[in-house]
Amino acid sequence: MINTGENTRCPWCKNDTLYTQYHDNEWGKPVSNDRILFEFLILESAQAGLSWITILRKRENYRRLFADFDPVKVAAFTQIEVETIMLDAGIIRNRLKINAAISNAQLFLKTQKEYGSFYTYLYSYMPQNKPLINNFASMKEVPARTEISDTIAKDMKKRGFKFFGSVICYAFMQAVGMVNDHILGCNFR
């Protein structure tokens, strides 16, 4: 635990201002808005193999380059947009991840249409269609993946989604509040 006087936080956010703002205001808070779910799908996929703070520091650049995370606009990107994005040092310039973001946007819209919303699709995997609130005493207890993240990632892979394995899926679930892994004693639990 990190105790900053008035607030006690999960230790992973350390004392980095961007990390603590993200921890305090977003991480573990349930999201039902499909556009925000799409944002985290893009960001978590970009994060594959990298640290989350790296992506958080580039988040606004992703927002700018990926049409404010509008899945309809991203799904329509052509190679012209890909080449423009590849020239911008404000994001992780990985052509496979950029192309995956476009393909994932198309699949996101298809899944959204099939289920009525991407939120409904995701929560169809959750017990009673509700978030899980875990009771971990330390970060050592927090898993990197679970059976639910395995199942969601497997289905998304079958649907064609890229850069979204079980570990990334679980990080996504934490980010959008499908699971609350704030440890016991965290003021933001």
NULORO-245484 format. One line per field, with one value per residue: residue number from 0; residue in one letter; y, x, z of N, C-alpha, C, O in turn. Coordinates in Angstrom, 2 decimals, decimal comma, always signed. Example, Ala and Ser with C-alpha at 12.3 -4.5 7.8 and 13.67 -1.06 7.14 Angstrom:
<rs>
nr <- [0|1]
rest <- [a|s]
n_y <- [-5,69|-2,25]
n_x <- [+13,19|+12,85]
n_z <- [+7,80|+7,08]
ca_y <- [-4,50|-1,06]
ca_x <- [+12,30|+13,67]
ca_z <- [+7,80|+7,14]
c_y <- [-3,30|+0,03]
c_x <- [+13,20|+12,90]
c_z <- [+7,80|+7,87]
o_y <- [-3,32|+1,14]
o_x <- [+14,24|+13,41]
o_z <- [+8,46|+8,04]
</rs>
This chain:
<rs>
nr <- [0|1|2|3|4|5|6|7|8|9|10|11|12|13|14|15|16|17|18|19|20|21|22|23|24|25|26|27|28|29|30|31|32|33|34|35|36|37|38|39|40|41|42|43|44|45|46|47|48|49|50|51|52|53|54|55|56|57|58|59|60|61|62|63|64|65|66|67|68|69|70|71|72|73|74|75|76|77|78|79|80|81|82|83|84|85|86|87|88|89|90|91|92|93|94|95|96|97|98|99|100|101|102|103|104|105|106|107|108|109|110|111|112|113|114|115|116|117|118|119|120|121|122|123|124|125|126|127|128|129|130|131|132|133|134|135|136|137|138|139|140|141|142|143|144|145|146|147|148|149|150|151|152|153|154|155|156|157|158|159|160|161|162|163|164|165|166|167|168|169|170|171|172|173|174|175|176|177|178|179|180|181|182|183|184|185|186|187|188]
rest <- [m|i|n|t|g|e|n|t|r|c|p|w|c|k|n|d|t|l|y|t|q|y|h|d|n|e|w|g|k|p|v|s|n|d|r|i|l|f|e|f|l|i|l|e|s|a|q|a|g|l|s|w|i|t|i|l|r|k|r|e|n|y|r|r|l|f|a|d|f|d|p|v|k|v|a|a|f|t|q|i|e|v|e|t|i|m|l|d|a|g|i|i|r|n|r|l|k|i|n|a|a|i|s|n|a|q|l|f|l|k|t|q|k|e|y|g|s|f|y|t|y|l|y|s|y|m|p|q|n|k|p|l|i|n|n|f|a|s|m|k|e|v|p|a|r|t|e|i|s|d|t|i|a|k|d|m|k|k|r|g|f|k|f|f|g|s|v|i|c|y|a|f|m|q|a|v|g|m|v|n|d|h|i|l|g|c|n|f|r]
n_y <- [-1,18|+2,24|+5,05|+8,25|+10,16|+11,42|+9,60|+6,14|+3,94|+1,39|-0,30|-0,32|+2,03|+3,77|+6,87|+8,40|+11,00|+10,83|+8,10|+7,85|+9,46|+8,03|+5,57|+6,44|+7,53|+6,01|+3,22|+0,09|+1,07|+0,59|+0,54|+1,30|+2,45|+2,08|+3,39|+4,14|+1,62|+0,73|+2,48|+1,53|-1,02|-0,49|+0,81|-1,12|-3,20|-1,98|-1,84|-4,37|-6,24|-4,06|-1,48|-0,29|+2,40|+3,58|+3,58|+5,11|+7,59|+8,24|+8,39|+10,60|+11,18|+8,84|+9,16|+11,42|+10,48|+8,25|+9,02|+10,14|+7,83|+6,76|+4,10|+3,64|+5,45|+4,64|+2,04|+2,51|+3,40|+3,71|+2,57|+4,96|+6,45|+4,71|+4,99|+7,69|+7,62|+5,98|+7,72|+9,32|+10,03|+10,09|+7,89|+4,28|+3,07|+0,64|-1,28|-3,65|-3,54|-1,19|-1,80|-3,90|-2,48|-1,21|-3,40|-4,61|-2,63|-2,91|-5,48|-5,04|-3,39|-5,20|-7,14|-5,57|-4,98|-7,54|-8,17|-5,98|-4,19|-3,64|-3,80|-5,44|-7,82|-8,35|-8,54|-10,75|-12,83|-12,59|-13,49|-13,43|-11,25|-9,11|-6,95|-8,27|-8,17|-8,32|-9,52|-8,98|-8,98|-8,17|-7,11|-9,29|-11,33|-10,79|-11,96|-12,60|-13,44|-15,03|-17,65|-16,54|-14,40|-15,94|-17,27|-15,16|-13,99|-16,14|-16,42|-13,91|-14,09|-16,13|-14,71|-13,04|-10,92|-9,19|-9,05|-9,45|-11,33|-13,57|-12,39|-9,67|-9,27|-9,61|-7,41|-5,42|-5,95|-5,22|-2,50|-1,43|-1,95|-4,41|-6,22|-5,57|-4,93|-3,43|-3,41|-4,61|-2,09|-0,03|+3,26|+3,76|+1,68]
n_x <- [+0,84|+0,43|+0,71|-0,31|-0,62|-3,44|-4,66|-4,75|-3,36|-3,36|-0,28|+0,85|+0,57|+2,41|+4,04|+3,52|+1,99|+0,22|-0,35|-1,52|-3,80|-5,16|-5,50|-7,08|-9,38|-10,29|-9,47|-10,83|-13,38|-16,69|-17,54|-19,93|-20,31|-20,01|-18,19|-16,10|-15,34|-14,36|-12,21|-10,51|-10,10|-8,53|-6,32|-5,39|-4,72|-2,66|-0,85|+0,20|+2,94|+4,26|+4,70|+1,95|+1,99|+3,46|+1,64|-0,43|+0,83|+0,85|-1,73|-3,44|-2,42|-3,07|-5,84|-6,14|-5,12|-6,68|-9,30|-10,72|-11,40|-13,59|-15,35|-16,63|-15,45|-12,74|-12,92|-13,24|-10,81|-8,16|-5,28|-3,98|-4,51|-3,23|-0,54|-0,15|-0,50|+1,67|+3,77|+3,74|+5,29|+4,10|+2,74|+2,87|+4,55|+3,74|+3,11|+1,59|+0,00|-1,40|-2,83|-4,28|-5,88|-7,65|-8,89|-9,92|-11,74|-13,65|-14,56|-15,47|-17,69|-19,27|-19,72|-21,00|-23,35|-24,44|-24,97|-26,29|-24,93|-21,48|-20,86|-22,95|-22,24|-19,69|-20,45|-22,03|-20,48|-19,98|-20,60|-23,97|-24,17|-22,71|-20,14|-17,13|-16,05|-13,15|-11,29|-8,54|-5,62|-3,09|-1,05|+0,25|-1,56|-3,28|-4,44|-2,94|-4,47|-7,67|-10,17|-12,43|-11,35|-9,80|-11,82|-13,26|-11,19|-10,58|-12,97|-13,01|-10,72|-11,53|-13,45|-11,83|-10,39|-7,37|-4,24|-5,22|-5,07|-5,49|-4,19|-4,00|-6,72|-7,58|-6,35|-7,72|-10,30|-9,90|-9,33|-11,75|-13,51|-14,82|-13,84|-12,95|-10,03|-8,79|-6,85|-7,56|-8,02|-7,30|-8,17|-9,68|-11,16]
n_z <- [+0,00|-0,68|+1,15|+1,15|+3,04|+3,24|+1,54|+0,79|-1,42|-4,03|-4,55|-7,14|-8,59|-7,65|-7,07|-9,24|-10,92|-13,17|-13,16|-10,57|-10,86|-12,85|-11,48|-9,27|-10,45|-12,64|-12,95|-12,34|-12,07|-13,02|-16,45|-18,84|-21,24|-24,65|-26,33|-24,65|-23,84|-26,28|-26,56|-24,50|-25,48|-27,74|-26,50|-24,59|-26,31|-27,72|-25,71|-25,38|-24,48|-23,48|-20,93|-18,94|-18,16|-20,17|-22,30|-21,16|-21,03|-23,67|-24,38|-25,13|-27,62|-28,98|-28,87|-30,51|-33,00|-33,51|-34,12|-31,90|-30,62|-31,97|-33,03|-35,50|-37,28|-37,08|-38,02|-40,69|-41,58|-43,92|-45,82|-46,16|-43,83|-42,07|-42,85|-42,22|-39,44|-38,80|-39,10|-36,90|-33,96|-31,53|-30,63|-30,16|-32,73|-34,34|-36,94|-37,16|-34,85|-35,32|-37,67|-36,57|-34,79|-36,51|-37,78|-35,45|-34,73|-36,74|-36,12|-33,55|-34,07|-35,46|-33,48|-31,63|-33,02|-33,19|-30,49|-29,50|-27,90|-27,13|-24,51|-23,51|-24,75|-23,49|-20,76|-20,82|-20,17|-17,52|-14,10|-13,19|-14,85|-13,82|-12,39|-10,90|-7,58|-6,08|-3,23|-2,41|-0,43|-1,03|-3,83|-4,81|-4,80|-6,87|-9,91|-13,17|-15,20|-15,71|-15,55|-16,72|-18,23|-19,94|-21,37|-22,60|-24,14|-25,80|-27,26|-28,50|-30,04|-31,77|-33,12|-34,51|-33,42|-32,66|-30,83|-28,22|-26,02|-23,17|-20,90|-21,59|-21,91|-19,24|-18,02|-19,38|-18,39|-15,72|-16,08|-17,08|-15,08|-14,95|-13,28|-9,95|-8,65|-6,72|-3,88|-0,55|+1,82|+0,19|-0,54|-2,78|-3,56]
ca_y <- [+0,00|+3,53|+5,99|+9,61|+11,06|+11,30|+8,50|+4,92|+3,42|+0,18|+0,08|-0,29|+3,38|+4,49|+8,29|+9,06|+11,74|+10,27|+6,79|+7,99|+9,96|+6,89|+4,65|+7,01|+7,95|+5,12|+1,79|-0,66|+1,70|-0,01|+1,31|+0,71|+3,19|+1,32|+4,16|+4,03|+0,23|+0,67|+3,17|+0,62|-2,12|+0,03|+1,08|-2,37|-3,93|-1,28|-2,08|-5,73|-6,29|-2,80|-1,09|+0,50|+3,82|+4,02|+3,85|+6,25|+8,82|+8,48|+8,25|+11,71|+11,02|+7,80|+9,77|+12,29|+9,71|+7,24|+9,66|+10,25|+6,47|+6,49|+2,84|+3,73|+6,14|+3,82|+0,89|+2,96|+3,83|+3,07|+2,56|+6,36|+6,77|+3,89|+5,62|+8,93|+7,22|+5,44|+8,83|+10,09|+9,47|+10,23|+6,60|+3,14|+2,92|-0,76|-1,44|-4,76|-3,07|-0,18|-2,54|-4,64|-1,53|-1,01|-4,66|-4,76|-1,70|-3,55|-6,61|-4,41|-2,97|-6,43|-7,73|-4,61|-5,19|-8,87|-8,21|-4,73|-3,34|-4,40|-4,00|-6,63|-8,96|-8,60|-8,94|-12,06|-13,76|-12,30|-14,09|-12,56|-10,06|-8,03|-6,93|-9,03|-7,37|-9,23|-9,13|-9,32|-8,21|-7,62|-7,24|-10,64|-12,20|-10,42|-12,81|-11,99|-13,92|-15,89|-18,47|-15,64|-13,71|-16,98|-17,54|-13,98|-13,87|-17,24|-16,07|-12,76|-14,60|-16,84|-13,66|-12,39|-9,84|-9,37|-8,42|-9,46|-12,61|-13,61|-11,43|-8,34|-9,25|-9,38|-6,01|-4,67|-6,14|-4,38|-1,09|-1,00|-2,28|-5,72|-6,73|-4,54|-5,53|-2,57|-4,27|-4,22|-0,96|+1,05|+4,21|+3,90|+0,36]
ca_x <- [+0,00|+1,10|-0,04|+0,14|-1,19|-4,90|-5,13|-3,98|-3,59|-2,68|+1,13|+1,33|+0,56|+3,55|+3,72|+3,41|+0,72|-0,66|-0,78|-2,45|-5,08|-5,80|-5,89|-8,12|-10,58|-10,75|-9,18|-11,77|-14,70|-17,46|-17,80|-20,96|-20,30|-19,28|-17,07|-15,00|-14,88|-13,54|-10,96|-9,64|-9,72|-7,40|-5,17|-4,86|-4,07|-1,40|+0,02|+0,76|+4,40|+4,79|+4,13|+0,73|+2,30|+3,89|+0,43|-1,12|+1,53|+0,58|-3,19|-4,03|-2,00|-3,95|-7,16|-6,07|-4,87|-7,73|-10,61|-11,36|-11,86|-14,88|-15,13|-17,12|-14,42|-11,53|-13,21|-13,17|-9,45|-7,52|-3,81|-3,55|-4,49|-2,19|+0,76|-0,10|-0,28|+3,02|+4,73|+3,58|+6,05|+3,32|+2,19|+3,73|+4,43|+3,81|+2,14|+0,68|-0,96|-2,25|-3,76|-5,18|-6,86|-8,66|-9,63|-10,67|-12,87|-14,66|-15,10|-16,19|-19,00|-20,02|-20,12|-21,96|-24,61|-24,95|-25,41|-26,96|-23,85|-20,28|-21,03|-23,79|-21,39|-18,72|-21,08|-22,65|-19,52|-19,82|-21,65|-25,15|-23,95|-22,25|-18,70|-16,61|-15,29|-12,23|-10,88|-7,14|-4,91|-1,86|-0,98|+0,75|-2,72|-4,03|-4,02|-2,66|-5,55|-8,62|-10,96|-13,32|-10,55|-9,46|-13,01|-13,53|-10,10|-10,73|-14,07|-12,62|-9,78|-12,35|-14,12|-10,81|-9,69|-5,92|-3,57|-6,16|-5,02|-6,10|-3,57|-4,48|-8,15|-7,78|-5,99|-8,88|-11,38|-9,58|-9,40|-13,13|-14,31|-15,48|-13,34|-12,36|-8,88|-8,19|-6,62|-8,19|-7,34|-7,17|-9,29|-10,40|-11,74]
ca_z <- [+0,00|-0,66|+1,95|+0,84|+4,05|+3,31|+0,72|+0,69|-2,77|-4,48|-4,74|-8,52|-9,18|-7,07|-6,82|-10,53|-10,96|-14,19|-12,66|-9,44|-11,39|-13,50|-10,40|-8,43|-11,17|-13,71|-12,80|-11,51|-12,07|-14,11|-17,66|-19,68|-22,50|-25,66|-26,88|-23,69|-23,96|-27,49|-26,23|-23,75|-26,38|-28,53|-25,62|-24,03|-27,42|-28,00|-24,56|-25,42|-24,44|-22,96|-19,64|-19,06|-18,04|-21,51|-23,07|-20,55|-21,42|-25,09|-24,55|-25,89|-29,02|-29,53|-29,04|-31,69|-34,22|-33,70|-34,28|-30,59|-30,33|-32,61|-33,74|-36,89|-38,06|-37,10|-38,88|-42,09|-41,91|-45,07|-45,72|-46,07|-42,39|-41,44|-43,13|-41,44|-38,05|-38,69|-39,08|-35,67|-32,84|-30,31|-30,22|-30,46|-34,18|-34,69|-38,04|-36,85|-33,86|-35,96|-38,53|-35,68|-34,25|-37,56|-37,87|-34,20|-34,79|-37,58|-35,36|-32,44|-34,60|-35,79|-32,20|-31,08|-33,75|-32,83|-29,09|-29,12|-27,42|-26,77|-23,07|-23,33|-25,13|-22,44|-19,50|-20,96|-19,58|-16,09|-13,25|-13,03|-15,69|-12,94|-12,12|-9,77|-6,63|-5,41|-1,88|-2,29|+0,58|-1,62|-5,28|-5,11|-4,96|-8,07|-11,02|-14,47|-16,07|-15,01|-16,47|-17,49|-19,26|-20,93|-22,20|-23,43|-25,12|-26,77|-28,15|-29,32|-31,04|-32,75|-33,91|-35,33|-32,72|-32,54|-29,67|-27,11|-25,33|-21,85|-19,97|-22,02|-21,59|-17,81|-17,78|-19,89|-17,42|-14,57|-16,48|-17,29|-13,91|-14,96|-12,01|-9,10|-7,98|-5,71|-2,72|+0,71|+2,44|-0,79|-0,41|-4,05|-3,79]
c_y <- [+1,24|+4,49|+7,37|+10,61|+10,85|+10,11|+7,32|+4,27|+2,07|+0,56|+0,23|+1,12|+4,27|+5,93|+9,08|+9,72|+11,15|+8,92|+6,94|+8,55|+8,84|+5,91|+5,17|+7,21|+6,97|+3,64|+1,12|-0,07|+1,15|+0,99|+0,59|+1,36|+2,47|+2,09|+4,09|+2,60|+0,08|+1,36|+2,22|-0,61|-1,70|+0,18|-0,20|-3,20|-3,30|-1,59|-3,44|-5,69|-5,05|-2,51|-0,21|+2,00|+4,38|+4,40|+5,03|+7,57|+9,20|+8,49|+9,36|+11,66|+9,92|+8,37|+10,63|+11,48|+8,68|+7,85|+9,73|+8,93|+6,22|+5,21|+2,87|+4,37|+5,28|+2,63|+1,24|+3,43|+3,01|+3,07|+3,99|+6,77|+5,97|+4,54|+6,92|+8,62|+6,73|+6,53|+9,59|+9,40|+9,54|+8,95|+5,52|+2,84|+1,47|-1,02|-2,56|-4,32|-2,03|-0,86|-3,34|-3,71|-1,30|-2,25|-4,89|-3,82|-2,30|-4,69|-6,12|-4,04|-4,17|-7,08|-6,86|-4,82|-6,52|-8,88|-6,98|-3,71|-4,22|-4,71|-5,28|-7,89|-9,31|-9,15|-10,25|-13,14|-13,62|-12,97|-13,06|-11,25|-8,86|-8,08|-7,81|-8,09|-8,35|-8,66|-9,54|-8,39|-7,58|-7,85|-8,61|-11,61|-11,95|-11,26|-12,01|-12,35|-14,79|-16,76|-17,59|-14,92|-14,70|-17,18|-16,38|-13,87|-14,95|-16,92|-14,90|-13,18|-15,32|-15,84|-12,90|-11,26|-10,20|-8,61|-8,35|-10,86|-12,49|-12,60|-10,01|-8,21|-8,97|-7,94|-5,09|-4,75|-5,30|-2,90|-0,60|-1,48|-3,55|-6,52|-5,55|-5,22|-4,54|-3,43|-3,73|-3,11|+0,19|+1,95|+4,31|+2,60|+0,41]
c_x <- [+0,88|+0,20|+0,54|-0,43|-2,67|-5,42|-4,17|-4,36|-2,92|-1,25|+1,58|+1,38|+1,68|+3,16|+3,66|+2,04|-0,26|-1,22|-1,78|-3,79|-5,86|-6,33|-7,11|-9,44|-11,12|-10,63|-10,17|-13,15|-15,49|-17,79|-18,88|-21,02|-19,42|-18,09|-15,86|-14,46|-13,99|-12,19|-10,00|-9,25|-8,50|-6,16|-4,57|-4,17|-2,73|-0,37|+0,71|+2,29|+5,05|+4,20|+2,90|+1,03|+2,78|+2,68|-0,33|-0,48|+1,25|-0,93|-3,80|-3,62|-2,81|-5,34|-7,20|-5,97|-5,95|-9,12|-11,40|-12,02|-13,28|-14,72|-15,60|-16,05|-13,16|-11,73|-13,07|-11,78|-8,91|-6,00|-3,26|-3,46|-3,40|-0,83|+0,92|+0,19|+1,15|+4,08|+4,73|+4,27|+5,30|+2,67|+3,23|+3,52|+4,70|+2,71|+1,13|-0,39|-1,91|-3,28|-4,75|-6,24|-7,99|-9,54|-10,48|-11,86|-14,00|-15,35|-15,90|-17,60|-19,88|-20,55|-21,19|-23,34|-25,25|-25,57|-26,21|-25,99|-22,66|-20,31|-21,83|-23,01|-20,44|-19,37|-21,86|-21,75|-19,40|-20,93|-22,74|-25,01|-23,49|-20,73|-18,36|-15,82|-14,44|-11,78|-9,43|-6,47|-3,64|-1,88|-0,46|-0,40|-3,48|-3,53|-3,70|-3,75|-6,46|-9,34|-11,88|-12,52|-10,10|-10,61|-13,31|-12,47|-10,21|-11,85|-13,70|-11,62|-10,53|-13,07|-13,13|-10,06|-8,22|-5,39|-4,52|-6,23|-5,57|-5,51|-4,01|-5,96|-8,37|-7,41|-7,12|-10,03|-11,15|-9,80|-10,84|-14,08|-15,14|-15,05|-12,76|-11,27|-8,13|-8,03|-7,32|-7,38|-7,12|-8,40|-10,15|-11,08|-13,16]
c_z <- [+0,00|+0,09|+1,70|+1,83|+4,16|+2,53|+0,75|-0,63|-2,98|-4,84|-6,19|-9,11|-8,65|-6,77|-8,12|-10,65|-11,97|-13,74|-11,51|-9,90|-12,06|-12,45|-9,65|-9,17|-12,20|-13,39|-11,85|-11,43|-13,26|-15,23|-18,46|-21,06|-23,53|-26,22|-25,94|-23,69|-25,19|-27,25|-25,51|-24,56|-27,21|-27,64|-25,05|-25,11|-27,76|-26,91|-24,60|-25,50|-23,87|-21,58|-19,87|-18,97|-19,38|-22,35|-22,48|-20,96|-22,88|-25,40|-25,40|-27,36|-29,70|-29,79|-30,32|-32,98|-34,52|-33,52|-32,97|-30,19|-30,81|-33,44|-35,20|-37,77|-38,18|-38,03|-40,36|-42,49|-43,09|-44,85|-45,65|-44,60|-41,67|-41,64|-42,36|-39,98|-37,85|-38,61|-37,75|-34,50|-31,51|-29,82|-30,46|-31,95|-34,59|-35,72|-37,75|-35,85|-34,44|-36,86|-37,69|-35,10|-35,25|-37,69|-36,62|-34,15|-35,62|-36,84|-34,15|-32,90|-34,92|-34,51|-31,54|-31,72|-33,34|-31,43|-28,66|-28,55|-27,10|-25,28|-22,80|-23,67|-23,99|-21,18|-19,61|-20,38|-18,06|-15,28|-12,95|-13,82|-14,88|-12,77|-10,91|-8,88|-5,83|-4,08|-1,63|-1,27|+0,03|-3,13|-5,70|-5,36|-6,26|-9,25|-12,28|-15,47|-15,23|-16,04|-17,33|-18,57|-20,33|-21,91|-23,13|-24,52|-26,19|-27,76|-29,06|-30,39|-32,15|-33,67|-34,79|-34,66|-32,56|-31,32|-28,47|-26,50|-23,93|-20,87|-20,31|-21,68|-20,11|-17,44|-18,25|-18,89|-16,17|-14,91|-16,55|-16,19|-14,01|-13,74|-11,24|-8,29|-7,08|-4,46|-1,48|+1,36|+1,48|-0,66|-1,66|-4,47|-4,19]
o_y <- [+1,27|+4,72|+7,65|+11,77|+10,18|+9,63|+7,49|+4,08|+1,66|+1,65|+0,86|+1,38|+5,38|+6,18|+10,31|+9,04|+11,00|+8,63|+6,23|+8,14|+8,72|+5,46|+4,43|+7,08|+7,07|+2,89|+1,54|-0,64|+1,23|+2,11|-0,61|+0,86|+2,28|+1,49|+3,99|+2,40|-0,62|+0,86|+2,12|-1,18|-2,48|-0,28|-0,34|-3,83|-4,01|-1,59|-3,63|-5,16|-4,98|-3,22|+0,53|+2,79|+5,55|+5,43|+5,88|+8,56|+10,35|+8,59|+9,08|+12,06|+10,06|+8,09|+10,57|+11,77|+8,28|+7,28|+9,43|+8,91|+5,54|+5,23|+2,19|+3,90|+5,19|+2,24|+0,36|+3,83|+1,82|+3,52|+4,19|+7,36|+6,49|+4,62|+7,23|+9,27|+7,04|+6,30|+10,41|+8,30|+9,09|+8,91|+5,80|+2,41|+1,14|-0,98|-2,42|-4,68|-2,00|-0,53|-3,46|-4,13|-1,21|-2,17|-5,31|-4,17|-2,20|-4,85|-6,73|-4,33|-4,15|-7,52|-7,37|-4,83|-6,60|-9,53|-6,95|-2,50|-5,42|-5,76|-6,10|-8,90|-10,46|-10,13|-10,80|-14,26|-14,46|-13,01|-11,95|-10,25|-7,72|-9,13|-8,05|-7,30|-9,12|-7,45|-10,34|-7,19|-6,57|-8,67|-9,05|-12,62|-12,81|-11,26|-10,87|-11,65|-15,25|-16,61|-17,86|-14,84|-14,35|-17,24|-16,58|-13,68|-14,68|-17,13|-14,90|-12,68|-15,16|-16,11|-12,19|-10,68|-11,36|-7,65|-7,32|-11,49|-11,43|-12,01|-9,23|-7,15|-8,18|-7,31|-4,10|-3,74|-4,73|-2,15|+0,52|-1,42|-3,74|-7,37|-4,65|-5,99|-4,79|-4,10|-2,54|-3,20|+1,29|+1,47|+4,89|+2,45|-0,64]
o_x <- [+1,94|-0,95|+1,70|-0,69|-3,13|-6,52|-2,95|-5,54|-2,05|-1,02|+2,61|+2,15|+1,88|+2,07|+3,75|+1,02|-1,44|-2,41|-2,79|-4,83|-7,07|-7,48|-8,07|-10,51|-12,28|-11,60|-10,33|-14,02|-15,02|-18,24|-18,77|-21,70|-18,22|-17,07|-14,72|-13,25|-12,98|-11,16|-8,83|-8,18|-7,56|-5,07|-3,35|-3,15|-1,77|+0,83|+1,71|+2,85|+6,28|+3,30|+2,83|+0,36|+2,52|+2,69|-0,84|-1,18|+1,42|-1,33|-4,60|-4,39|-3,18|-5,94|-8,15|-6,66|-6,12|-9,98|-12,60|-13,05|-14,07|-14,02|-15,02|-15,79|-12,57|-10,81|-12,82|-11,58|-9,17|-5,52|-2,16|-2,47|-2,72|-0,04|+2,02|+1,03|+1,77|+5,17|+5,61|+3,88|+5,80|+2,11|+4,35|+2,45|+5,77|+1,52|-0,05|-1,56|-3,09|-4,46|-5,92|-7,39|-9,16|-10,77|-11,63|-12,90|-15,17|-16,57|-16,90|-18,58|-21,09|-21,70|-22,15|-24,37|-26,47|-26,60|-26,75|-26,20|-22,81|-19,83|-21,44|-23,11|-20,38|-18,89|-22,29|-22,21|-18,79|-22,08|-22,45|-25,65|-23,83|-20,12|-19,18|-15,01|-14,95|-11,89|-9,14|-6,71|-3,17|-2,64|-0,70|-0,22|-4,24|-2,34|-4,15|-3,94|-6,07|-9,14|-12,08|-12,98|-10,02|-10,41|-13,59|-12,79|-9,97|-11,69|-14,02|-11,66|-10,22|-13,26|-13,54|-9,16|-7,87|-6,00|-4,60|-7,28|-6,06|-6,25|-4,35|-6,41|-9,25|-8,10|-7,44|-10,66|-12,09|-10,38|-11,14|-15,30|-16,07|-15,78|-12,15|-11,54|-6,98|-8,97|-7,62|-6,15|-6,78|-9,53|-11,24|-11,51|-13,77]
o_z <- [+0,62|-0,30|+1,99|+1,49|+5,08|+2,82|+0,75|-0,92|-2,22|-5,38|-6,44|-10,03|-9,14|-6,26|-8,10|-10,48|-11,66|-13,90|-11,47|-9,38|-11,86|-12,53|-9,42|-8,57|-12,60|-13,54|-10,71|-10,78|-14,40|-14,99|-18,72|-21,95|-23,31|-26,55|-26,41|-23,56|-25,14|-27,69|-25,87|-24,34|-27,36|-28,01|-25,03|-24,84|-28,07|-27,16|-23,92|-26,46|-23,79|-21,13|-20,85|-19,64|-19,68|-23,03|-23,23|-21,20|-23,26|-26,56|-26,29|-28,23|-30,87|-30,83|-31,10|-33,95|-35,68|-32,86|-32,93|-29,52|-30,15|-34,45|-36,04|-38,88|-39,26|-38,75|-41,19|-43,64|-43,22|-43,81|-45,13|-44,17|-40,79|-40,70|-41,89|-39,35|-36,83|-38,09|-37,50|-34,10|-30,48|-28,72|-30,91|-32,36|-35,11|-35,39|-38,07|-36,00|-34,09|-36,82|-38,05|-34,93|-34,86|-37,71|-36,72|-33,58|-35,25|-36,91|-33,78|-32,22|-34,68|-34,46|-30,97|-31,04|-33,16|-31,22|-27,56|-28,69|-26,84|-24,84|-21,97|-22,98|-23,57|-20,60|-18,60|-20,11|-17,40|-15,72|-12,50|-13,49|-15,20|-12,98|-10,04|-9,36|-5,02|-3,84|-0,74|-1,25|+0,56|-3,64|-6,82|-6,05|-6,71|-9,54|-12,43|-16,47|-14,15|-17,24|-18,51|-19,71|-21,51|-23,12|-24,31|-25,69|-27,37|-28,96|-30,25|-31,51|-33,33|-34,86|-35,71|-35,27|-32,35|-30,85|-27,80|-26,46|-23,53|-20,09|-19,42|-21,23|-19,75|-16,63|-17,58|-18,59|-15,61|-14,12|-16,13|-16,34|-13,23|-13,24|-11,83|-7,38|-6,72|-4,04|-1,39|+1,42|+1,91|-0,66|-1,62|-5,61|-4,42]
</rs>
